[in-house]
Amino acid sequence: MCTFFSITLFIVVLAIVLVHYISMYCFLYKMKHKGWTEPKEPFEPKVAVLLGLRGADPFLKYCIQGLLQQNYSDYTVFFIVDSPSDPALPIVTEILDQEKVKSPGCKYEVVVVDEHRDSCALKCNSLVHIIEKLDESFQVVAILDADTRPFPTWLRQLVEPLSDPRFAATSGLRWYVPERKNWGSLIRMLWNVAAVNQMVFSQIPWGGSFALKREVFFEGGLLERWKHSLSDDVTSYSAVQSMGARVMVTPSLLMINHEFCRTASFYSWVKRQILMAKLYHPNWGLIVGQAFFLFMLPTTAAAMTIYGLCVKNWTLTGWNFASFMLYVLGVFFAFVIMDGSVRRFLRQKGNLIPRQTILGLTKTVFAIVLTQVVYTLAICRVFGMKKTDWRGITYHISAPFSIQMEKFIPYSEIAAKNETKESL
C-alpha cells in the first residue's frame, strides 16, 4: 500500500513539475508578445504620475531621475509626502533643483499631505488626496513605488495597453536581481518568480508600476474603496471588473530591484502581501490552496523517505526520495530557465544585469525549500492577523474595508531605527 502511494506521489509530482514548465513558458511567451491591440494612432493621453513617499528609499535618487526623463509628451509628476519632516523631502528637493536634463513633456509638483485619514493606509490616503484635486484633462493616473527605476520608455509602455478598450488598468511587474545573495534576498527572488506567474494569470496588479483610466476612480468607485482600504492595487481589480473591463498585467514591463533583504524582513513583508490578497482578491482561496498543496508535496516525500529508511524499505525510500529530488530539481531548473530568459530580455533592453554565479545557483537549490517553508508559515500566520505594521504605522483590521490606523507618526521619528538599505 505504501509503495502504491509512493508511486502515485511521484506521478503527481511529475505532473506538477510539468505544470510549472508550462506556466513558465506561457509567461515567457507573454513577455515577448503584446496581449492587447496596438493603437493605429499614437496614444499619449495626459498622465498624472503619483509617487507616494515615506522615508528615503535606497534607490530614490534613481527613481526621481528616471521620472523626470520619460519619453512622453505630456505628464505631471506629483511627489507626495505625508509630513514636512519626511527624510525623502530634502532628497526630492535637491534633485529637482540640480537636475538639468528633463523631458520637455515633464512637469512636477511636490505635495505635503496634511490630512491623514485613520480609516485607510497612508499610501491610499495620499493617492486620494491628489486624485480628488486633478482636473479632467488628466485621462490616466500612473502610480509607482520609490524602489523602482523607471527607464525612459516606462510611462509610454505602461499606458499603451489602455488604448485597447477592453482594459481600464495596466500594470508592470517587479523582478529582483539582488546585488547581495544572502538568504533573505534569495528567498524573496524565488518567491517573486512564482508570484509574477500568479499575478499575470489572476490579473493581480502591482502598485509599484500601475496605471488606471480616470473613470475607474469615479465610475468604478475606486476612490471610495481606497478611503477604507489597506491596498491601492489589489482593490482596483474589483473596481475594474465592476465596469465590465479588465486589468492588463504586462510581463514585458519588468521593473528591476537590486535591493537586499533579511529573512526576517521578508517574512514580515510577505505576510502583508498575502494579507492584501486575503482581504481584497476573489481568488484568495485558490492562492492558499495552491500554496499548501505545493508545500505538502515535497514535505510528504521527505517524510516518507525518512520513514522508508527507518523501516529499511528501500523501494519505498527510493520512490519518495526520487519524488523529493524531482520536485526540488524540477523547480530549480525551471527557475534557471526563467531567470536566465528574463535576464537576457532585460540586457537586450539595455540594462546592466549580472550573470548568475555557480555559488549563487548552489545556494538557490537550498533556498527553494526554505522559501516554501517561510511562505507557508506566513500564510498560516495571515489567517489570524488582525493588525499589520507598515513603515512604522500600525493598522487594525476588523474587515476588508474596516481599517483603523492606530496613530499617525511622521517617518522622521522612526527613521533612525531603520538603518538598513531595505525599502520593505
N, C-alpha and C positions, 0 to 999 in steps of 0.2 A: 504493500500500500504506500509506504514511504517513497519507494523507488518510483512508482507511478506519479506521485505528487511532484517529485523532483524533476522528472522528465517533463511534466506539464508546466512546471515553473520555468524550465529552460526555454520551452516553446513560447511562453508568454513574454519572457524577457527578450527573446529574439524578435518577436512581433513589435514590442515597444521600441527597441533599438531601430528597427526599420522605420517606424513612425517618426522617430527623431530625425532620421536622414531625409525622409520625405518632406517634413516641415522645414528642415534646414534648406533644402534645395528650392522649396517654394519661396522662402524668404529671399534667397539669393537671386531668384528669378525676378521677384518683385522689385528688388533693389536696382535692377538694370532695365526694367520696363515700367513705363508710366501706367498707372491704373486709372487714369482719367482721360477725357477727351481734350486734346490740346486746343487752345483757342486759335481761331483763324486770324484774329487781330491781336495786337499787343494788349495784354491785360495788366494794367497797373493802376488799380484804384488807390485813392488816397488812404494811407495807413497811419494809425496811431500805434507806435511801438511802446509797450509798457515794460519797464524794468523795475520791479519792486526790490528794494534793498533793505537788508537788516544785517549790519555788520559788514566788514571789509573782507569779502571772499578772496582766497589766494590769487585767483587769476582775474580779478575785477578789472584791472587795467586793460587787459587784452579784450575783455568783453566790451568795454566802453569804446575803445579804439575801433573795434570791428563794427559797432553800431553806427559810428559816425562816417564810415566809409562804404556804405551799402550802394550797390549799383542799382539804384531805384530812383524814379523821377520825383516822387512827392511823398515824403513821410516825416513824421514828427516823433522824436524820442522823448518820452517822459521818464525822467529819473526820479523815483519815488522813495522817500524815506519816511519812517513813522516818528522821527524825533529829530530836532535840530542838532542834537549832540551825537547823532549816529556816526560811528567811525568811517562809514562809507562816504559821507558827505564831503569831507575835505579832499578825498581822492577824486571824486567826481568833479568837484570844482577845479582842482588843479589840472586835471587832464583837459577839461573843457577850455581852460584858459591857455593851455600850452599847445593843444592840438591845432596845427595849422592846416593839415590836409583833411578836408571834409568834403563829402559828396555834395554836389550842387543842389540835390533834391532834399538834403537833410536840414531839418530844424530841430531844436531841442528845448526842453524846459525842465527845470529842477523843481520838484514839488515836495513840500514838507506837509504830511498829513497831520492835522491837529485834532481830528475826531477819531476815536478808537472804539468801535462797537465791541461790546463784550459778548456778542452773540455769534461771532464767526472768527475765522483765522485772520491774523493781521494782514496776510497777503491778500485775502479776499476783500478785506476792508479797503486796502489801498487801491485795488483794481476798481472797485465800485466807486470810490471817491473820484477817480479820473473819468471813468466812462460816463457817469451821470452828467458830467460837465462838457463832454465832447459835443461839438456842433455836428450837424447832419452831413457835413461834407466828408467826414471820415466814414468810409464804407466798410472798412475792415479794421479790426483790432488784433495786433500781434503781441504775444506775451513771451518773454524768455526769462531764464534764470541767470544769475550772475556767475555761475560756474561754467557757462558756455563761452565758446569763442566763435562768434558769428563771422563767417567768411564773406567776401564781397557780394556774392550772389545769394546769400542765405535768404533774405527777405523776398526776393523775386521767386526763388524756388518754393518757399513756404506758401506764398499767396497764389501761385499759378493754379493749383487744383481747384480753387474756389471759382474759377471761370466755368467749371462744369456745374450745371445747375443741380446735379444730384448731391453735391457736397456743400454743407454750411460751415464746416470746421475742418481744419487740416493740422496735422502735427508731424514733427520730426521725431527722432529717437536719439537717445544717448548711447554712446559707445565708449567704454572705459579702456584706456590704454595707459595704465598706471606706470609712472616712472620708477616707483619702488615696488618690488614683488614680495611685499610682506603678506602674511596670511589673510589679513582683512581685505587688502586690495584685490588679491586673487579671488577670494570668495565673492566679493561684490562684482568682479568682472564676470565670473562664471554665472552668477545669479542673473546678471543682466542679459547674457546671451540667451538664456531661456525666456526671460521676461519679454524681450523685444518680439520674439515669435508670438507670444501670447497677446501682446498689445496689437500687433498687426491683424491677427485673425479675430480678435474680440473687439476691435475698434476702440481700444483704450488710449485716449490721447495723453500726451506728456506735456505738462505745463512749462517745461523748460524751453520748448520751441513749438509754439502753438499760435494758431490764427483762427479767428471767427468772423463771420459776416455780422454786420451791425444788428440785423434783425433777430439774431439768436438771443441777444440780451433783452430785447423788449418783447417781441412776439413770442419767443420761446421761454420767456420768464427767467432767464439765467441770472440776471442781476438780483432778483428777489431770492433765488436759491443761494447765491453767494452770501447774502446778508445773514444766513443762518447755517453756513457750511464750513467745514474744515478744508475742503478741497476745491480748487479752482478748475482742475482739468477733468477729473472723473465725473463730477456733477454735470459737466456740459454734455455728456453722452445722452442723458435722458432729455435734456432741453432740445438738442438737435433732433432726436427721434420724434419728439412731440410735434415738430414742424414737418414731419414726413421726409426729412433729409438724412444724410449720413455723414460720418466722420471719416476723412481720408488720412490714415496713418501711413506715412511715406518712408519706406526703408532706405531710399536713396538719400534722404536728408538726415544724415548722421552727424551729431554734434560730439566732438571728441572731448573727453575729460581725462586729464593726466594726473589728477589728484590721488593721493593715497588715503587709506582709512584703516583704522584699527578694527579688529574683530568685534570688540565691544561696541564701537561706534556704528559699525554696520548693523549689528543686531538691533540697536535702538532705532536706527534709520529704517530698516526694512520692516520693522513692526508698524511704523507709521504708514509706510507704503501699502502694506497689507490691510491696515485699518481703513484706509481710504476706499479700497476696493470693497471691503466688507460693508461699509456704510452706504456706498453710492453706486456700485456697479451691479446690474442684474445677473451677471454671470458669476457672481461670487461663489456660489455652490460648486460650479464646475472647476473653478480655480482651486478650491480647497480639496475637492475630490481627487483632482489630478496630482496635487502635491503629496497627499497621503499615500496614494497608490504608488507613485514613483518612489516614495521613501520606503514603503513596505517591501518592494521587490528585492532590492539588494540586502535589506535588513533580514528578510526571511531567508534568502540564500546564504548569508553569512551565518545565521543561527543554525540552519540545517547542516551546514558544513561542519560546524563545531560539534553538533550532535552526532553526525556520522563518524567523526574522529573518536568521540567518546565511546561509541558502541562498536568501533572498528568495522564499520560497514563501508568498505572502500568504494563500492558502486554509488552509494548514497552520497558519500563525501565528494566523489568525482563530479557527479552531475550538478551538485549545488555549488561547488567551487567554480565549475565552468560557468554556471549562471551568474555568479557574482562577478567574475572576471569579464564575462561578455558584457554585462551592464556597464561596469566602470570603463573598460577599454572602448566599448561602443560609444559611450558619451564623450570620452576623451578624444577619439579620432573625429567625431562629429564637430567637437569644439575646434580642433586643429584646422579642419577644412573650412569651417565657417569663419573663424577668426582670421585665418590666412587670406581667405577671399575678400573679407571686408577690408583688411589692411591694404591689400593690393588695390582695391577700389579707391580707398582714401588716398593712397600715394598717387594714383592716376589723376586725382583732383588737385594735386599739388601740395598735399600735406606731408610733413616730415614724420613718418611713422616708423619706429624702430622694429626690427625683426625679432621674432621670438627666439629666446636662447634655450639651450639644452637644459640648463638649470631651472629656468622658468617653467618649461614644459614638464620637467620631472616633478616639480612642486605642484603643478596643476593636477596631476594624477591623484595625489593625496587630497588636494583641495576639493575635488569633486565630491568625495564622501563627506568632508567637513561642511561643504556648502549645503548639502541636503539635510544634515543634522541641524545646523543653525537655522535654516529656513523653516524646517518643520517645527522646531521649538518656538520660533517666532509666531507661526500660525496658531499653535496651541495657546500661546500667551494672549493673542489678539481676541480670542473668544470671550475672555473675561475682562477686557480692557474697558475701563470707564473714564480714563483720562489719559492724556498724552502730553509730552513736553516737546516744544518746537522752538528752537532758538531762544531759550530762556523763558518762554511763556508756557504756562500750564493751562490746558483746556479740559474741562469736564464734559463728558458726553452722556446725555440722557437718551437721545435718539438721533438718527442721522441728521435731522435739521433742528435739533435742540442742543445747541452748543453754548457753553458758558466759559468765557475767559476768566481765569481766577483773578489776575491783576496785571495791568499793563506796566511793564518795566522797560525803560529805554535800554537799547543794547549796549550803550556805553557803560552801564553799570555792571554788566556781566562779561564784557569783552576781555577784561584782564584774566578771567578764569579760562578763556578759550585760547590757549597759546599755540595750538596745533595748526597745521595748514589744511585742516579739513573744512569743508563748507556744508557738512551734513545738517 
